[in-house]
Amino acid sequence: MLRAEIQAGTALGQTARSIMASGGLVGDDLVNKMLAQRVAKPDCKDGFLLDGYPRTVEQAEFLDGVIAERMLPQPIILHLDVPADALAGRLTSRRQCSKCGRIYNLLQQPPKRTGVCDDDATTLITRKDDQEDVVHERIRTYDEMTRPVLAYYQDRNYHQIRGDRSPSYIFEEITGILDPWVSRNGASNSQSAPEQHG
């Protein structure tokens, strides 16, 4: 949502750009307003998936209010836990096509030709928030601000998954958690709100 606001050039997007470029997190009040507007759209009426939100206890409390107001079921929390060194390596290895927006990872999903997009041959860039100094600041901020969110959800429908394992392992773990819920509640009504560590 933040990147969409940045791309649209809104006032919020311009503020978010400067905060994210320095490794900080956009304030709860702005992010919460954006979330409330987004989940009020028709495509969220039967539930939604959140990635990287909530990042603070205040955001988690706000989300509880949105869920109660919309009479949605309690979220399923998927915490993909990745060690800090592995996380830093992943983020600093990301590259993006400035034209089409496609993301590559030099370690796991490199482009066919070094430094250029497979789809349109545009030179790949490193986003400001994927630069090494910014990544280390993001990890420090995560430890300080976001770890308390895990404690907030600990006694709820919370699942910790090792995020440094293979994609197939992670997929099977997530499927094993969600399939029983979908079977009980119907695919059209599924909702999950993951807390992401990278």
C-alpha positions in Angstrom: 0.0 0.0 0.0 2.8 2.4 0.9 4.6 1.7 -2.5 1.3 2.4 -4.3 1.0 5.7 -2.5 4.6 6.6 -3.4 4.1 5.6 -7.0 0.9 7.7 -7.2 2.8 10.7 -5.8 0.3 11.5 -3.0 1.3 13.6 0.0 1.4 10.4 2.1 3.5 8.7 -0.5 6.0 11.5 -0.5 6.3 11.4 3.3 6.5 7.6 3.2 9.3 7.8 0.6 11.6 9.9 2.8 10.9 7.8 6.0 11.4 4.4 4.2 14.6 5.6 2.5 16.2 6.3 5.9 15.1 2.9 7.2 12.3 4.1 9.4 8.7 3.0 9.6 5.8 5.3 8.6 3.7 6.3 11.6 0.8 4.3 12.9 -1.8 6.9 12.3 -1.1 7.2 8.5 -0.7 3.5 8.0 -3.9 2.7 9.9 -5.9 5.1 7.9 -4.5 3.6 4.7 -5.3 0.1 5.9 -8.9 1.0 6.9 -9.5 2.5 3.5 -8.0 -0.4 1.6 -9.9 -3.2 3.5 -13.2 -1.3 3.0 -13.0 -2.1 -0.7 -15.2 -4.8 -2.2 -12.4 -7.3 -2.8 -11.8 -7.5 0.9 -15.4 -8.2 2.0 -14.7 -11.9 2.6 -11.3 -11.4 4.2 -7.8 -10.4 3.2 -4.2 -11.2 3.6 -1.8 -8.7 5.2 2.0 -8.8 4.8 4.2 -6.8 7.1 1.3 -5.3 9.1 0.7 -4.9 12.0 4.2 -3.7 12.9 3.4 -2.2 16.3 1.1 -3.1 19.1 -0.9 0.0 18.4 -1.4 -1.2 14.8 -2.5 -4.6 16.1 -5.0 -3.0 18.4 -6.3 -0.9 15.5 -6.6 -4.0 13.3 -8.6 -5.7 16.1 -11.1 -2.8 15.9 -11.4 -3.1 12.1 -12.0 -6.8 12.4 -14.6 -6.3 15.0 -16.3 -3.5 13.1 -16.5 -5.6 9.9 -17.6 -8.7 11.9 -14.7 -10.8 10.5 -13.3 -13.9 12.1 -10.1 -13.5 14.2 -7.0 -13.6 12.1 -4.6 -16.4 11.6 -1.1 -15.1 12.4 1.8 -16.5 10.3 5.2 -15.4 11.6 7.9 -16.2 9.1 11.0 -16.1 11.3 14.3 -15.4 9.6 17.7 -14.9 11.3 18.9 -11.3 10.9 22.0 -12.3 8.9 20.0 -14.3 6.4 17.4 -11.5 6.2 20.1 -8.9 5.5 21.6 -11.1 2.8 18.2 -11.6 1.1 17.3 -7.9 1.1 20.6 -6.5 -0.1 20.5 -9.1 -3.0 17.2 -7.8 -4.3 17.1 -5.9 -7.6 14.1 -4.3 -9.3 13.2 -3.4 -12.9 12.5 0.4 -12.8 10.2 0.0 -15.8 7.9 -3.0 -15.1 8.6 -3.4 -11.3 9.6 -7.1 -11.5 11.7 -8.1 -8.5 14.8 -10.4 -8.7 17.1 -11.8 -6.1 20.7 -12.3 -7.1 21.1 -15.3 -4.8 17.8 -17.2 -5.5 16.1 -15.8 -8.6 18.7 -13.9 -10.7 17.9 -12.5 -14.1 19.0 -14.5 -17.1 21.4 -11.7 -18.1 23.3 -10.0 -15.4 21.9 -6.6 -14.4 19.0 -6.4 -16.8 15.3 -7.4 -16.7 14.3 -10.6 -18.5 11.0 -9.0 -19.7 12.1 -5.6 -21.1 16.0 -5.5 -20.9 15.8 -2.4 -18.6 18.8 -2.0 -16.2 18.0 -3.4 -12.7 18.2 -1.1 -9.7 18.7 -1.5 -6.0 15.9 0.1 -4.1 16.9 2.6 -1.5 15.3 0.5 1.2 17.4 -2.5 0.1 20.7 -0.8 0.6 22.9 -2.4 3.3 22.9 0.5 5.8 19.1 1.0 5.4 18.5 -2.8 5.8 20.5 -2.9 9.1 18.4 0.0 10.3 15.2 -1.7 9.3 16.3 -4.8 11.3 17.2 -2.7 14.3 13.8 -1.0 14.1 12.0 -4.3 13.7 13.6 -5.7 16.9 12.7 -2.6 18.8 9.2 -2.0 17.6 7.8 -5.1 16.1 8.9 -7.9 18.4 6.3 -6.8 21.0 3.6 -7.6 18.4 4.6 -11.3 18.5 3.9 -11.2 22.3 0.5 -9.5 21.6 -0.6 -12.4 19.4 1.2 -15.2 21.2 -2.0 -16.5 22.8 -4.1 -16.3 19.7 -4.1 -18.2 16.4 -0.3 -17.7 16.1 2.0 -19.9 14.1 5.8 -19.5 13.9 7.4 -20.8 10.7 11.1 -21.0 10.0 11.5 -18.5 7.1 15.0 -19.6 6.3 13.9 -22.9 4.9 13.1 -23.8 1.3 10.1 -22.3 -0.4 8.5 -25.7 -0.7 8.9 -26.3 3.1 7.4 -22.9 3.9 4.5 -23.5 1.4 3.7 -26.9 3.0 3.8 -25.4 6.5 1.4 -22.5 5.5 -0.9 -24.9 3.7 -1.0 -27.2 6.7 -2.1 -24.3 8.8 -4.7 -22.8 6.4 -6.2 -25.9 4.8 -8.1 -27.1 7.9 -9.5 -23.6 8.4 -10.6 -23.3 4.8 -12.2 -26.7 4.9 -14.2 -25.7 8.0 -15.2 -22.2 6.8 -15.2 -22.3 3.0 -12.6 -20.9 0.6 -14.6 -17.8 -0.1 -14.5 -16.7 3.5 -10.8 -17.3 4.3 -8.8 -14.5 6.0 -5.3 -14.4 7.2 -3.2 -11.7 8.7 0.5 -12.6 8.8 3.2 -11.0 10.8 6.3 -11.0 8.6 9.9 -11.0 9.6 11.2 -10.2 6.2 
